[in-house]
Amino acid sequence: MSYKSEGPEEKALKEADGRYVEYSEELADTDDVEAQKRAKKADDRVKNRRQ
């Protein structure tokens, strides 16, 4: 077990839906932005089906 302090790589990781995802809006290109929009729409469709 490691008790080292959290480095920049670990801080860049965000927990979303049980997965660790590394994402920075500042560094996103147009393909990244489009992929994020498609992923959000897909997530919304799944959530609407569950209701």
C-alpha distance matrix in Angstrom:
0.0 3.8 6.7 9.4 12.5 13.6 16.0 19.2 18.0 15.6 18.5 20.9 19.2 21.0 20.7 24.0 25.0 21.6 21.1 19.5 22.4 22.9 26.4 28.4 31.9 33.0 32.3 33.7 36.8 39.5 37.9 34.6 36.6 38.7 35.7 34.3 37.7 38.0 34.5 35.5 38.8 37.3 34.9 37.9 39.9 37.3 37.1 40.9 41.2 39.0 41.3
3.8 0.0 3.8 5.7 9.0 10.4 12.6 16.0 15.3 13.2 15.9 18.5 17.5 19.6 19.9 23.5 25.1 21.9 21.1 18.8 21.4 21.2 24.5 26.2 29.8 30.4 29.8 31.5 34.7 37.6 36.3 33.0 35.0 37.4 34.6 33.1 36.6 37.2 33.9 34.8 38.3 37.1 34.7 37.7 40.0 37.6 37.4 41.2 41.8 39.8 41.9
6.7 3.8 0.0 3.8 6.5 8.8 11.6 15.2 15.3 13.0 15.0 18.1 17.5 19.4 20.0 23.7 25.5 22.7 22.1 19.6 22.0 21.7 24.7 25.9 29.3 29.8 29.7 31.6 34.9 37.9 37.0 33.5 35.2 37.8 35.3 33.4 36.8 37.8 34.5 35.0 38.7 37.8 35.2 38.0 40.5 38.3 37.7 41.5 42.4 40.3 42.1
9.4 5.7 3.8 0.0 3.8 6.5 8.5 12.3 12.8 11.1 13.1 16.1 16.2 18.6 19.8 23.6 25.9 23.3 22.2 19.3 21.1 20.1 22.9 23.7 27.2 27.4 27.1 29.3 32.6 35.8 35.0 31.7 33.4 36.2 33.9 32.2 35.7 36.8 33.8 34.4 38.1 37.4 35.1 37.8 40.5 38.6 38.1 41.8 42.9 41.1 42.9
12.5 9.0 6.5 3.8 0.0 3.8 6.3 9.9 11.2 9.5 10.4 13.9 14.5 16.7 18.3 22.1 24.7 22.6 21.5 18.4 19.8 18.6 20.9 21.3 24.6 24.6 24.7 27.1 30.5 33.7 33.3 29.8 31.3 34.3 32.3 30.3 33.6 35.1 32.2 32.5 36.3 36.0 33.6 36.1 39.0 37.4 36.7 40.3 41.7 40.0 41.6
13.6 10.4 8.8 6.5 3.8 0.0 3.8 6.9 8.0 5.9 6.7 10.1 10.8 13.1 15.0 18.7 21.6 19.7 18.3 15.0 16.2 14.9 17.2 17.7 21.0 21.2 21.3 23.5 27.0 30.1 29.6 26.1 27.6 30.5 28.5 26.5 29.9 31.4 28.5 28.9 32.6 32.4 30.1 32.6 35.5 34.0 33.4 37.0 38.4 36.9 38.5
16.0 12.6 11.6 8.5 6.3 3.8 0.0 3.8 5.5 5.4 6.4 8.8 10.5 13.4 16.0 19.5 22.6 21.0 19.0 15.4 15.8 13.7 15.7 15.9 19.3 19.1 18.8 21.3 24.6 27.9 27.6 24.3 25.9 29.0 27.2 25.5 29.0 30.5 28.0 28.6 32.3 32.2 30.3 32.9 35.7 34.5 34.2 37.7 39.2 38.0 39.7
19.2 16.0 15.2 12.3 9.9 6.9 3.8 0.0 3.8 5.5 5.0 6.2 8.9 11.9 15.1 18.2 21.6 20.5 18.2 14.5 14.0 11.2 12.7 12.4 15.8 15.3 15.0 17.7 21.0 24.3 24.3 21.0 22.6 25.8 24.2 22.5 26.0 27.8 25.5 26.1 29.8 30.0 28.3 30.8 33.7 32.8 32.6 35.9 37.6 36.7 38.4
18.0 15.3 15.3 12.8 11.2 8.0 5.5 3.8 0.0 3.8 5.5 5.2 6.8 10.4 13.4 16.3 19.4 18.1 15.5 11.7 11.3 8.7 11.1 11.8 15.5 15.6 14.7 16.8 19.9 23.1 22.5 19.2 21.3 24.1 22.1 20.8 24.4 25.7 23.3 24.4 28.0 27.8 26.2 29.1 31.7 30.6 30.7 34.1 35.5 34.7 36.6
15.6 13.2 13.0 11.1 9.5 5.9 5.4 5.5 3.8 0.0 3.8 5.4 5.4 8.5 10.9 14.3 17.3 15.7 13.6 9.9 10.6 9.1 11.8 13.0 16.6 17.4 17.0 18.7 22.0 24.9 24.2 20.7 22.4 25.1 22.9 21.1 24.7 25.9 23.1 23.8 27.5 27.1 25.2 27.9 30.6 29.2 29.0 32.6 33.9 32.7 34.6
18.5 15.9 15.0 13.1 10.4 6.7 6.4 5.0 5.5 3.8 0.0 3.8 5.4 7.5 10.6 13.8 17.2 16.3 14.5 11.0 10.9 9.2 10.8 11.2 14.4 15.0 15.4 17.2 20.9 23.7 23.5 19.9 21.0 24.0 22.2 20.0 23.4 25.1 22.5 22.7 26.5 26.6 24.5 26.9 29.9 28.8 28.3 31.7 33.4 32.3 33.8
20.9 18.5 18.1 16.1 13.9 10.1 8.8 6.2 5.2 5.4 3.8 0.0 3.8 6.4 10.0 12.5 16.0 15.6 13.2 9.6 8.4 5.8 7.1 7.7 11.3 12.1 12.0 13.6 17.2 20.1 19.7 16.1 17.4 20.5 18.7 16.7 20.2 21.9 19.5 20.0 23.7 23.9 22.2 24.7 27.5 26.8 26.6 29.8 31.6 30.8 32.5
19.2 17.5 17.5 16.2 14.5 10.8 10.5 8.9 6.8 5.4 5.4 3.8 0.0 3.8 6.7 9.5 12.8 11.9 9.6 5.9 5.6 4.7 7.4 9.6 12.9 14.6 14.3 15.1 18.5 21.0 20.0 16.4 17.8 20.3 18.0 16.0 19.5 20.7 17.8 18.4 22.2 21.8 19.9 22.6 25.3 24.1 24.0 27.5 28.9 28.0 29.9
21.0 19.6 19.4 18.6 16.7 13.1 13.4 11.9 10.4 8.5 7.5 6.4 3.8 0.0 3.8 6.3 9.9 9.8 8.2 5.5 5.4 6.2 7.7 10.0 12.5 14.9 15.3 15.5 18.9 20.8 20.0 16.2 17.0 19.4 17.1 14.5 17.6 18.9 15.9 15.9 19.7 19.5 17.1 19.6 22.5 21.3 20.8 24.3 25.9 24.8 26.5
20.7 19.9 20.0 19.8 18.3 15.0 16.0 15.1 13.4 10.9 10.6 10.0 6.7 3.8 0.0 3.8 6.7 6.2 5.7 4.7 6.3 8.8 10.6 13.2 15.4 18.2 18.6 18.2 21.5 22.9 21.7 18.0 18.7 20.5 17.9 15.3 18.1 18.9 15.4 15.4 18.9 18.2 15.5 18.0 20.8 19.1 18.4 22.1 23.4 22.0 23.8
24.0 23.5 23.7 23.6 22.1 18.7 19.5 18.2 16.3 14.3 13.8 12.5 9.5 6.3 3.8 0.0 3.8 5.5 5.4 6.3 6.8 9.9 10.8 13.7 15.1 18.4 18.8 17.7 20.6 21.5 20.1 16.6 16.9 18.2 15.5 12.8 15.2 15.8 12.2 11.9 15.3 14.6 11.7 14.3 17.0 15.4 14.8 18.4 19.8 18.6 20.4
25.0 25.1 25.5 25.9 24.7 21.6 22.6 21.6 19.4 17.3 17.2 16.0 12.8 9.9 6.7 3.8 0.0 3.8 5.5 8.3 9.5 13.0 14.1 17.1 18.4 21.8 22.0 20.6 23.2 23.6 21.9 18.7 18.9 19.6 16.7 14.3 16.2 16.0 12.3 12.1 14.9 13.4 10.2 13.0 15.1 12.8 12.3 16.1 17.0 15.5 17.6
21.6 21.9 22.7 23.3 22.6 19.7 21.0 20.5 18.1 15.7 16.3 15.6 11.9 9.8 6.2 5.5 3.8 0.0 3.8 6.8 9.4 13.0 15.0 18.3 20.1 23.3 23.2 22.2 24.9 25.8 23.9 20.6 21.4 22.2 19.1 17.0 19.3 19.0 15.2 15.5 18.4 16.6 13.7 16.6 18.5 15.8 15.6 19.4 19.8 18.0 20.4
21.1 21.1 22.1 22.2 21.5 18.3 19.0 18.2 15.5 13.6 14.5 13.2 9.6 8.2 5.7 5.4 5.5 3.8 0.0 3.8 6.2 9.8 12.2 15.7 17.9 20.9 20.4 19.4 22.0 23.1 21.0 17.8 19.1 20.0 16.7 15.0 17.9 17.6 13.9 14.9 17.9 16.2 13.9 17.2 19.1 16.8 17.2 20.9 21.4 20.2 22.7
19.5 18.8 19.6 19.3 18.4 15.0 15.4 14.5 11.7 9.9 11.0 9.6 5.9 5.5 4.7 6.3 8.3 6.8 3.8 0.0 3.8 6.7 9.7 13.1 15.8 18.4 17.8 17.4 20.3 22.0 20.2 16.7 18.3 19.8 16.8 15.0 18.3 18.5 15.1 16.2 19.6 18.3 16.3 19.5 21.6 19.8 20.1 23.7 24.6 23.5 25.8
22.4 21.4 22.0 21.1 19.8 16.2 15.8 14.0 11.3 10.6 10.9 8.4 5.6 5.4 6.3 6.8 9.5 9.4 6.2 3.8 0.0 3.8 6.2 9.8 12.4 15.1 14.3 13.6 16.5 18.2 16.5 13.0 14.6 16.4 13.5 11.8 15.4 15.9 12.8 14.0 17.5 16.7 15.2 18.3 20.6 19.4 19.8 23.3 24.4 23.8 26.1
22.9 21.2 21.7 20.1 18.6 14.9 13.7 11.2 8.7 9.1 9.2 5.8 4.7 6.2 8.8 9.9 13.0 13.0 9.8 6.7 3.8 0.0 3.8 7.0 10.3 12.3 11.2 11.3 14.4 16.7 15.5 11.9 13.8 16.2 13.8 12.4 16.1 17.1 14.6 15.9 19.4 19.1 17.9 20.8 23.2 22.5 22.9 26.2 27.5 27.2 29.3
26.4 24.5 24.7 22.9 20.9 17.2 15.7 12.7 11.1 11.8 10.8 7.1 7.4 7.7 10.6 10.8 14.1 15.0 12.2 9.7 6.2 3.8 0.0 3.8 6.6 9.0 8.2 7.9 11.3 13.6 12.9 9.2 10.5 13.4 11.6 9.8 13.4 15.1 13.2 14.1 17.6 18.0 17.1 19.5 22.2 22.0 22.4 25.3 27.0 27.0 28.8
28.4 26.2 25.9 23.7 21.3 17.7 15.9 12.4 11.8 13.0 11.2 7.7 9.6 10.0 13.2 13.7 17.1 18.3 15.7 13.1 9.8 7.0 3.8 0.0 3.8 5.4 5.5 6.3 10.1 12.7 13.1 9.6 10.4 13.8 13.1 11.2 14.3 16.7 15.4 15.8 19.2 20.3 19.5 21.4 24.3 24.6 24.7 27.3 29.4 29.6 31.0
31.9 29.8 29.3 27.2 24.6 21.0 19.3 15.8 15.5 16.6 14.4 11.3 12.9 12.5 15.4 15.1 18.4 20.1 17.9 15.8 12.4 10.3 6.6 3.8 0.0 3.8 5.4 5.1 8.5 10.6 11.8 8.7 8.1 11.8 12.0 10.0 12.3 15.3 14.7 14.6 17.7 19.4 18.9 20.3 23.2 24.1 24.0 26.3 28.7 29.2 30.3
33.0 30.4 29.8 27.4 24.6 21.2 19.1 15.3 15.6 17.4 15.0 12.1 14.6 14.9 18.2 18.4 21.8 23.3 20.9 18.4 15.1 12.3 9.0 5.4 3.8 0.0 3.8 5.7 8.7 11.4 13.3 10.8 10.5 14.3 15.0 13.4 15.6 18.6 18.3 18.3 21.3 23.0 22.7 24.0 26.9 27.8 27.8 30.0 32.5 33.0 34.0
32.3 29.8 29.7 27.1 24.7 21.3 18.8 15.0 14.7 17.0 15.4 12.0 14.3 15.3 18.6 18.8 22.0 23.2 20.4 17.8 14.3 11.2 8.2 5.5 5.4 3.8 0.0 3.8 6.5 10.0 11.3 9.0 10.0 13.5 13.8 13.1 15.7 18.1 17.8 18.7 21.5 22.9 22.8 24.7 27.2 28.0 28.4 30.7 32.8 33.5 34.9
33.7 31.5 31.6 29.3 27.1 23.5 21.3 17.7 16.8 18.7 17.2 13.6 15.1 15.5 18.2 17.7 20.6 22.2 19.4 17.4 13.6 11.3 7.9 6.3 5.1 5.7 3.8 0.0 3.8 6.7 7.8 5.4 6.3 9.7 10.1 9.7 12.2 14.5 14.6 15.6 18.2 19.6 19.9 21.7 24.0 25.0 25.7 27.8 29.9 30.8 32.2
36.8 34.7 34.9 32.6 30.5 27.0 24.6 21.0 19.9 22.0 20.9 17.2 18.5 18.9 21.5 20.6 23.2 24.9 22.0 20.3 16.5 14.4 11.3 10.1 8.5 8.7 6.5 3.8 0.0 3.8 5.5 5.3 6.4 8.7 10.0 10.8 12.6 14.5 15.5 16.8 18.7 20.2 21.2 22.8 24.7 26.1 27.2 28.9 30.8 32.2 33.7
39.5 37.6 37.9 35.8 33.7 30.1 27.9 24.3 23.1 24.9 23.7 20.1 21.0 20.8 22.9 21.5 23.6 25.8 23.1 22.0 18.2 16.7 13.6 12.7 10.6 11.4 10.0 6.7 3.8 0.0 3.8 5.4 5.1 6.1 8.5 9.9 10.7 12.4 14.2 15.4 16.7 18.4 20.0 21.2 22.8 24.6 25.8 27.2 29.1 30.8 32.2
37.9 36.3 37.0 35.0 33.3 29.6 27.6 24.3 22.5 24.2 23.5 19.7 20.0 20.0 21.7 20.1 21.9 23.9 21.0 20.2 16.5 15.5 12.9 13.1 11.8 13.3 11.3 7.8 5.5 3.8 0.0 3.8 5.5 5.1 6.1 8.6 9.9 10.5 12.1 14.2 15.4 16.4 18.2 20.0 21.2 22.6 24.3 25.8 27.3 29.0 30.8
34.6 33.0 33.5 31.7 29.8 26.1 24.3 21.0 19.2 20.7 19.9 16.1 16.4 16.2 18.0 16.6 18.7 20.6 17.8 16.7 13.0 11.9 9.2 9.6 8.7 10.8 9.0 5.4 5.3 5.4 3.8 0.0 3.8 5.4 5.1 6.2 8.7 9.9 10.4 12.3 14.3 15.3 16.3 18.3 20.0 21.1 22.4 24.3 26.0 27.3 29.0
36.6 35.0 35.2 33.4 31.3 27.6 25.9 22.6 21.3 22.4 21.0 17.4 17.8 17.0 18.7 16.9 18.9 21.4 19.1 18.3 14.6 13.8 10.5 10.4 8.1 10.5 10.0 6.3 6.4 5.1 5.5 3.8 0.0 3.8 5.4 5.1 6.3 8.8 9.9 10.7 12.5 14.4 15.4 16.6 18.6 20.2 21.2 22.7 24.8 26.2 27.5
38.7 37.4 37.8 36.2 34.3 30.5 29.0 25.8 24.1 25.1 24.0 20.5 20.3 19.4 20.5 18.2 19.6 22.2 20.0 19.8 16.4 16.2 13.4 13.8 11.8 14.3 13.5 9.7 8.7 6.1 5.1 5.4 3.8 0.0 3.8 5.4 5.1 6.3 8.6 10.0 10.7 12.4 14.3 15.4 16.7 18.7 20.1 21.2 23.0 24.9 26.3
35.7 34.6 35.3 33.9 32.3 28.5 27.2 24.2 22.1 22.9 22.2 18.7 18.0 17.1 17.9 15.5 16.7 19.1 16.7 16.8 13.5 13.8 11.6 13.1 12.0 15.0 13.8 10.1 10.0 8.5 6.1 5.1 5.4 3.8 0.0 3.8 5.4 5.1 6.1 8.6 9.9 10.5 12.2 14.2 15.4 16.6 18.3 20.0 21.4 23.0 24.8
34.3 33.1 33.4 32.2 30.3 26.5 25.5 22.5 20.8 21.1 20.0 16.7 16.0 14.5 15.3 12.8 14.3 17.0 15.0 15.0 11.8 12.4 9.8 11.2 10.0 13.4 13.1 9.7 10.8 9.9 8.6 6.2 5.1 5.4 3.8 0.0 3.8 5.5 5.1 6.2 8.7 9.9 10.5 12.2 14.3 15.4 16.4 18.3 20.2 21.4 23.0
37.7 36.6 36.8 35.7 33.6 29.9 29.0 26.0 24.4 24.7 23.4 20.2 19.5 17.6 18.1 15.2 16.2 19.3 17.9 18.3 15.4 16.1 13.4 14.3 12.3 15.6 15.7 12.2 12.6 10.7 9.9 8.7 6.3 5.1 5.4 3.8 0.0 3.8 5.5 5.2 6.3 8.7 9.9 10.6 12.5 14.5 15.4 16.5 18.7 20.4 21.6
38.0 37.2 37.8 36.8 35.1 31.4 30.5 27.8 25.7 25.9 25.1 21.9 20.7 18.9 18.9 15.8 16.0 19.0 17.6 18.5 15.9 17.1 15.1 16.7 15.3 18.6 18.1 14.5 14.5 12.4 10.5 9.9 8.8 6.3 5.1 5.5 3.8 0.0 3.8 5.5 5.2 6.2 8.6 9.9 10.6 12.5 14.3 15.4 16.8 18.8 20.5
34.5 33.9 34.5 33.8 32.2 28.5 28.0 25.5 23.3 23.1 22.5 19.5 17.8 15.9 15.4 12.2 12.3 15.2 13.9 15.1 12.8 14.6 13.2 15.4 14.7 18.3 17.8 14.6 15.5 14.2 12.1 10.4 9.9 8.6 6.1 5.1 5.5 3.8 0.0 3.8 5.5 5.1 6.1 8.6 9.9 10.7 12.3 14.3 15.6 16.9 18.9
35.5 34.8 35.0 34.4 32.5 28.9 28.6 26.1 24.4 23.8 22.7 20.0 18.4 15.9 15.4 11.9 12.1 15.5 14.9 16.2 14.0 15.9 14.1 15.8 14.6 18.3 18.7 15.6 16.8 15.4 14.2 12.3 10.7 10.0 8.6 6.2 5.2 5.5 3.8 0.0 3.8 5.4 5.0 6.1 8.6 9.9 10.5 12.2 14.4 15.6 16.9
38.8 38.3 38.7 38.1 36.3 32.6 32.3 29.8 28.0 27.5 26.5 23.7 22.2 19.7 18.9 15.3 14.9 18.4 17.9 19.6 17.5 19.4 17.6 19.2 17.7 21.3 21.5 18.2 18.7 16.7 15.4 14.3 12.5 10.7 9.9 8.7 6.3 5.2 5.5 3.8 0.0 3.8 5.5 5.0 6.2 8.8 9.9 10.5 12.5 14.6 15.7
37.3 37.1 37.8 37.4 36.0 32.4 32.2 30.0 27.8 27.1 26.6 23.9 21.8 19.5 18.2 14.6 13.4 16.6 16.2 18.3 16.7 19.1 18.0 20.3 19.4 23.0 22.9 19.6 20.2 18.4 16.4 15.3 14.4 12.4 10.5 9.9 8.7 6.2 5.1 5.4 3.8 0.0 3.8 5.4 5.1 6.4 8.7 10.0 10.9 12.8 14.8
34.9 34.7 35.2 35.1 33.6 30.1 30.3 28.3 26.2 25.2 24.5 22.2 19.9 17.1 15.5 11.7 10.2 13.7 13.9 16.3 15.2 17.9 17.1 19.5 18.9 22.7 22.8 19.9 21.2 20.0 18.2 16.3 15.4 14.3 12.2 10.5 9.9 8.6 6.1 5.0 5.5 3.8 0.0 3.8 5.4 5.2 6.2 8.7 10.1 10.9 12.9
37.9 37.7 38.0 37.8 36.1 32.6 32.9 30.8 29.1 27.9 26.9 24.7 22.6 19.6 18.0 14.3 13.0 16.6 17.2 19.5 18.3 20.8 19.5 21.4 20.3 24.0 24.7 21.7 22.8 21.2 20.0 18.3 16.6 15.4 14.2 12.2 10.6 9.9 8.6 6.1 5.0 5.4 3.8 0.0 3.8 5.4 5.1 6.1 8.7 10.1 11.0
39.9 40.0 40.5 40.5 39.0 35.5 35.7 33.7 31.7 30.6 29.9 27.5 25.3 22.5 20.8 17.0 15.1 18.5 19.1 21.6 20.6 23.2 22.2 24.3 23.2 26.9 27.2 24.0 24.7 22.8 21.2 20.0 18.6 16.7 15.4 14.3 12.5 10.6 9.9 8.6 6.2 5.1 5.4 3.8 0.0 3.8 5.5 5.1 6.3 8.9 10.3
37.3 37.6 38.3 38.6 37.4 34.0 34.5 32.8 30.6 29.2 28.8 26.8 24.1 21.3 19.1 15.4 12.8 15.8 16.8 19.8 19.4 22.5 22.0 24.6 24.1 27.8 28.0 25.0 26.1 24.6 22.6 21.1 20.2 18.7 16.6 15.4 14.5 12.5 10.7 9.9 8.8 6.4 5.2 5.4 3.8 0.0 3.8 5.5 5.2 6.5 9.1
37.1 37.4 37.7 38.1 36.7 33.4 34.2 32.6 30.7 29.0 28.3 26.6 24.0 20.8 18.4 14.8 12.3 15.6 17.2 20.1 19.8 22.9 22.4 24.7 24.0 27.8 28.4 25.7 27.2 25.8 24.3 22.4 21.2 20.1 18.3 16.4 15.4 14.3 12.3 10.5 9.9 8.7 6.2 5.1 5.5 3.8 0.0 3.8 5.5 5.3 6.7
40.9 41.2 41.5 41.8 40.3 37.0 37.7 35.9 34.1 32.6 31.7 29.8 27.5 24.3 22.1 18.4 16.1 19.4 20.9 23.7 23.3 26.2 25.3 27.3 26.3 30.0 30.7 27.8 28.9 27.2 25.8 24.3 22.7 21.2 20.0 18.3 16.5 15.4 14.3 12.2 10.5 10.0 8.7 6.1 5.1 5.5 3.8 0.0 3.8 5.4 5.4
41.2 41.8 42.4 42.9 41.7 38.4 39.2 37.6 35.5 33.9 33.4 31.6 28.9 25.9 23.4 19.8 17.0 19.8 21.4 24.6 24.4 27.5 27.0 29.4 28.7 32.5 32.8 29.9 30.8 29.1 27.3 26.0 24.8 23.0 21.4 20.2 18.7 16.8 15.6 14.4 12.5 10.9 10.1 8.7 6.3 5.2 5.5 3.8 0.0 3.8 5.5
39.0 39.8 40.3 41.1 40.0 36.9 38.0 36.7 34.7 32.7 32.3 30.8 28.0 24.8 22.0 18.6 15.5 18.0 20.2 23.5 23.8 27.2 27.0 29.6 29.2 33.0 33.5 30.8 32.2 30.8 29.0 27.3 26.2 24.9 23.0 21.4 20.4 18.8 16.9 15.6 14.6 12.8 10.9 10.1 8.9 6.5 5.3 5.4 3.8 0.0 3.8
41.3 41.9 42.1 42.9 41.6 38.5 39.7 38.4 36.6 34.6 33.8 32.5 29.9 26.5 23.8 20.4 17.6 20.4 22.7 25.8 26.1 29.3 28.8 31.0 30.3 34.0 34.9 32.2 33.7 32.2 30.8 29.0 27.5 26.3 24.8 23.0 21.6 20.5 18.9 16.9 15.7 14.8 12.9 11.0 10.3 9.1 6.7 5.4 5.5 3.8 0.0
